[in-house]
Amino acid sequence: MTKTVAVKMLGAVSLQLAYVASGRLDGYFEFGDDYYDWLAGSLLVQEAGGIITNGQGGPFTWGTSGIITANTSLHGKMVAELREL
């Protein structure tokens, strides 16, 4: 079975995380170590009731590698799919 991941850049990471917080996007992920770019947006998602984890699905903390954020019904599915990549 082939899996496809569609990626569409919508602008700055902070904007994409704000879209997740507002419900415009269901989820967002990025790999790397740009946690300075993720901090403010991750707070928006958290305050809106979304889930934020590191790239492996663990706690999102200072110095984390990667970010996965989504609403509560989608986050677990995103983590599972991204682990298979």
Rosetta constraint file for C-alpha pairs under 8 A:
AtomPair CA 10 CA 15 HARMONIC 7.64 0.50
AtomPair CA 10 CA 16 HARMONIC 6.55 0.50
AtomPair CA 11 CA 15 HARMONIC 6.49 0.50
AtomPair CA 11 CA 16 HARMONIC 7.00 0.50
AtomPair CA 12 CA 16 HARMONIC 6.55 0.50
AtomPair CA 13 CA 17 HARMONIC 6.20 0.50
AtomPair CA 13 CA 37 HARMONIC 6.59 0.50
AtomPair CA 13 CA 38 HARMONIC 6.88 0.50
AtomPair CA 13 CA 41 HARMONIC 7.71 0.50
AtomPair CA 14 CA 18 HARMONIC 6.12 0.50
AtomPair CA 14 CA 37 HARMONIC 6.71 0.50
AtomPair CA 14 CA 38 HARMONIC 6.58 0.50
AtomPair CA 14 CA 40 HARMONIC 7.05 0.50
AtomPair CA 14 CA 41 HARMONIC 5.02 0.50
AtomPair CA 15 CA 19 HARMONIC 6.18 0.50
AtomPair CA 15 CA 41 HARMONIC 7.56 0.50
AtomPair CA 16 CA 20 HARMONIC 6.44 0.50
AtomPair CA 16 CA 25 HARMONIC 7.57 0.50
AtomPair CA 16 CA 28 HARMONIC 7.22 0.50
AtomPair CA 17 CA 21 HARMONIC 6.26 0.50
AtomPair CA 17 CA 28 HARMONIC 7.06 0.50
AtomPair CA 17 CA 38 HARMONIC 7.86 0.50
AtomPair CA 17 CA 41 HARMONIC 4.97 0.50
AtomPair CA 17 CA 42 HARMONIC 6.58 0.50
AtomPair CA 17 CA 44 HARMONIC 7.40 0.50
AtomPair CA 17 CA 45 HARMONIC 6.66 0.50
AtomPair CA 17 CA 69 HARMONIC 7.88 0.50
AtomPair CA 18 CA 22 HARMONIC 6.15 0.50
AtomPair CA 18 CA 41 HARMONIC 5.91 0.50
AtomPair CA 18 CA 44 HARMONIC 6.42 0.50
AtomPair CA 18 CA 45 HARMONIC 6.93 0.50
AtomPair CA 19 CA 23 HARMONIC 5.97 0.50
AtomPair CA 19 CA 24 HARMONIC 4.85 0.50
AtomPair CA 19 CA 25 HARMONIC 5.33 0.50
AtomPair CA 20 CA 24 HARMONIC 5.90 0.50
AtomPair CA 20 CA 25 HARMONIC 4.61 0.50
AtomPair CA 20 CA 26 HARMONIC 5.79 0.50
AtomPair CA 20 CA 27 HARMONIC 5.85 0.50
AtomPair CA 20 CA 28 HARMONIC 7.14 0.50
AtomPair CA 20 CA 45 HARMONIC 6.49 0.50
AtomPair CA 20 CA 50 HARMONIC 7.94 0.50
AtomPair CA 20 CA 69 HARMONIC 7.65 0.50
AtomPair CA 20 CA 70 HARMONIC 6.50 0.50
AtomPair CA 20 CA 71 HARMONIC 7.58 0.50
AtomPair CA 21 CA 25 HARMONIC 7.97 0.50
AtomPair CA 21 CA 44 HARMONIC 5.87 0.50
AtomPair CA 21 CA 45 HARMONIC 4.32 0.50
AtomPair CA 21 CA 46 HARMONIC 7.70 0.50
AtomPair CA 21 CA 47 HARMONIC 7.96 0.50
AtomPair CA 21 CA 48 HARMONIC 5.48 0.50
AtomPair CA 21 CA 49 HARMONIC 7.80 0.50
AtomPair CA 21 CA 50 HARMONIC 6.81 0.50
AtomPair CA 22 CA 48 HARMONIC 7.40 0.50
AtomPair CA 26 CA 70 HARMONIC 5.72 0.50
AtomPair CA 26 CA 71 HARMONIC 6.25 0.50
AtomPair CA 26 CA 74 HARMONIC 7.31 0.50
AtomPair CA 27 CA 68 HARMONIC 7.55 0.50
AtomPair CA 27 CA 69 HARMONIC 5.54 0.50
AtomPair CA 27 CA 70 HARMONIC 3.94 0.50
AtomPair CA 27 CA 71 HARMONIC 6.69 0.50
AtomPair CA 27 CA 74 HARMONIC 7.35 0.50
AtomPair CA 27 CA 75 HARMONIC 7.32 0.50
AtomPair CA 28 CA 67 HARMONIC 7.92 0.50
AtomPair CA 28 CA 68 HARMONIC 5.97 0.50
AtomPair CA 28 CA 69 HARMONIC 5.37 0.50
AtomPair CA 28 CA 70 HARMONIC 6.34 0.50
AtomPair CA 29 CA 55 HARMONIC 7.62 0.50
AtomPair CA 29 CA 66 HARMONIC 7.42 0.50
AtomPair CA 29 CA 67 HARMONIC 5.44 0.50
AtomPair CA 29 CA 68 HARMONIC 4.40 0.50
AtomPair CA 29 CA 69 HARMONIC 6.32 0.50
AtomPair CA 30 CA 55 HARMONIC 7.41 0.50
AtomPair CA 30 CA 66 HARMONIC 5.54 0.50
AtomPair CA 30 CA 67 HARMONIC 5.45 0.50
AtomPair CA 30 CA 68 HARMONIC 6.77 0.50
AtomPair CA 31 CA 55 HARMONIC 6.27 0.50
AtomPair CA 31 CA 65 HARMONIC 6.71 0.50
AtomPair CA 31 CA 66 HARMONIC 4.02 0.50
AtomPair CA 31 CA 67 HARMONIC 6.41 0.50
AtomPair CA 32 CA 65 HARMONIC 5.60 0.50
AtomPair CA 32 CA 66 HARMONIC 4.99 0.50
AtomPair CA 33 CA 63 HARMONIC 7.19 0.50
AtomPair CA 33 CA 64 HARMONIC 6.70 0.50
AtomPair CA 33 CA 65 HARMONIC 4.97 0.50
AtomPair CA 33 CA 66 HARMONIC 6.06 0.50
AtomPair CA 34 CA 38 HARMONIC 6.74 0.50
AtomPair CA 34 CA 65 HARMONIC 7.94 0.50
AtomPair CA 34 CA 66 HARMONIC 7.74 0.50
AtomPair CA 35 CA 39 HARMONIC 6.06 0.50
AtomPair CA 35 CA 62 HARMONIC 7.33 0.50
AtomPair CA 35 CA 63 HARMONIC 6.66 0.50
AtomPair CA 35 CA 64 HARMONIC 6.82 0.50
AtomPair CA 35 CA 65 HARMONIC 7.68 0.50
AtomPair CA 35 CA 66 HARMONIC 7.85 0.50
AtomPair CA 37 CA 41 HARMONIC 7.84 0.50
AtomPair CA 38 CA 42 HARMONIC 5.79 0.50
AtomPair CA 38 CA 67 HARMONIC 7.81 0.50
AtomPair CA 39 CA 43 HARMONIC 6.45 0.50
AtomPair CA 40 CA 44 HARMONIC 6.63 0.50
AtomPair CA 41 CA 45 HARMONIC 6.41 0.50
AtomPair CA 42 CA 46 HARMONIC 6.11 0.50
AtomPair CA 42 CA 52 HARMONIC 6.59 0.50
AtomPair CA 42 CA 69 HARMONIC 7.79 0.50
AtomPair CA 43 CA 47 HARMONIC 6.04 0.50
AtomPair CA 44 CA 48 HARMONIC 6.17 0.50
AtomPair CA 45 CA 49 HARMONIC 6.41 0.50
AtomPair CA 45 CA 50 HARMONIC 5.09 0.50
AtomPair CA 45 CA 51 HARMONIC 6.98 0.50
AtomPair CA 45 CA 52 HARMONIC 7.37 0.50
AtomPair CA 45 CA 69 HARMONIC 7.57 0.50
AtomPair CA 45 CA 70 HARMONIC 7.96 0.50
AtomPair CA 46 CA 50 HARMONIC 5.09 0.50
AtomPair CA 46 CA 51 HARMONIC 6.13 0.50
AtomPair CA 46 CA 52 HARMONIC 6.88 0.50
AtomPair CA 49 CA 71 HARMONIC 7.29 0.50
AtomPair CA 49 CA 72 HARMONIC 7.70 0.50
AtomPair CA 50 CA 69 HARMONIC 6.99 0.50
AtomPair CA 50 CA 70 HARMONIC 5.69 0.50
AtomPair CA 50 CA 71 HARMONIC 4.59 0.50
AtomPair CA 50 CA 72 HARMONIC 5.88 0.50
AtomPair CA 51 CA 69 HARMONIC 5.47 0.50
AtomPair CA 51 CA 70 HARMONIC 5.64 0.50
AtomPair CA 51 CA 71 HARMONIC 6.13 0.50
AtomPair CA 51 CA 72 HARMONIC 6.22 0.50
AtomPair CA 51 CA 75 HARMONIC 6.73 0.50
AtomPair CA 52 CA 59 HARMONIC 7.65 0.50
AtomPair CA 52 CA 60 HARMONIC 6.29 0.50
AtomPair CA 52 CA 67 HARMONIC 6.93 0.50
AtomPair CA 52 CA 68 HARMONIC 5.79 0.50
AtomPair CA 52 CA 69 HARMONIC 4.41 0.50
AtomPair CA 52 CA 70 HARMONIC 6.97 0.50
AtomPair CA 53 CA 57 HARMONIC 5.12 0.50
AtomPair CA 53 CA 58 HARMONIC 5.39 0.50
AtomPair CA 53 CA 59 HARMONIC 5.03 0.50
AtomPair CA 53 CA 60 HARMONIC 4.49 0.50
AtomPair CA 53 CA 67 HARMONIC 5.76 0.50
AtomPair CA 53 CA 68 HARMONIC 5.31 0.50
AtomPair CA 53 CA 69 HARMONIC 6.43 0.50
AtomPair CA 54 CA 58 HARMONIC 5.35 0.50
AtomPair CA 54 CA 59 HARMONIC 5.87 0.50
AtomPair CA 54 CA 60 HARMONIC 4.74 0.50
AtomPair CA 54 CA 61 HARMONIC 7.64 0.50
AtomPair CA 54 CA 64 HARMONIC 5.98 0.50
AtomPair CA 54 CA 65 HARMONIC 5.98 0.50
AtomPair CA 54 CA 66 HARMONIC 5.13 0.50
AtomPair CA 54 CA 67 HARMONIC 4.44 0.50
AtomPair CA 54 CA 68 HARMONIC 5.94 0.50
AtomPair CA 55 CA 65 HARMONIC 5.95 0.50
AtomPair CA 55 CA 66 HARMONIC 4.03 0.50
AtomPair CA 55 CA 67 HARMONIC 4.78 0.50
AtomPair CA 55 CA 68 HARMONIC 5.78 0.50
AtomPair CA 56 CA 66 HARMONIC 7.62 0.50
AtomPair CA 56 CA 79 HARMONIC 7.07 0.50
AtomPair CA 56 CA 83 HARMONIC 7.08 0.50
AtomPair CA 57 CA 68 HARMONIC 7.11 0.50
AtomPair CA 57 CA 79 HARMONIC 5.84 0.50
AtomPair CA 60 CA 64 HARMONIC 6.06 0.50
AtomPair CA 60 CA 67 HARMONIC 7.29 0.50
AtomPair CA 68 CA 75 HARMONIC 7.58 0.50
AtomPair CA 68 CA 78 HARMONIC 7.69 0.50
AtomPair CA 68 CA 79 HARMONIC 7.28 0.50
AtomPair CA 69 CA 75 HARMONIC 6.54 0.50
AtomPair CA 70 CA 74 HARMONIC 6.04 0.50
AtomPair CA 70 CA 75 HARMONIC 4.94 0.50
AtomPair CA 71 CA 75 HARMONIC 5.96 0.50
AtomPair CA 72 CA 76 HARMONIC 7.72 0.50
AtomPair CA 73 CA 77 HARMONIC 7.98 0.50
AtomPair CA 74 CA 78 HARMONIC 6.27 0.50
AtomPair CA 75 CA 79 HARMONIC 6.29 0.50
AtomPair CA 76 CA 80 HARMONIC 6.26 0.50
AtomPair CA 77 CA 81 HARMONIC 6.17 0.50
AtomPair CA 78 CA 82 HARMONIC 5.99 0.50
AtomPair CA 79 CA 83 HARMONIC 6.15 0.50
AtomPair CA 80 CA 84 HARMONIC 6.82 0.50
AtomPair CA 81 CA 85 HARMONIC 7.00 0.50
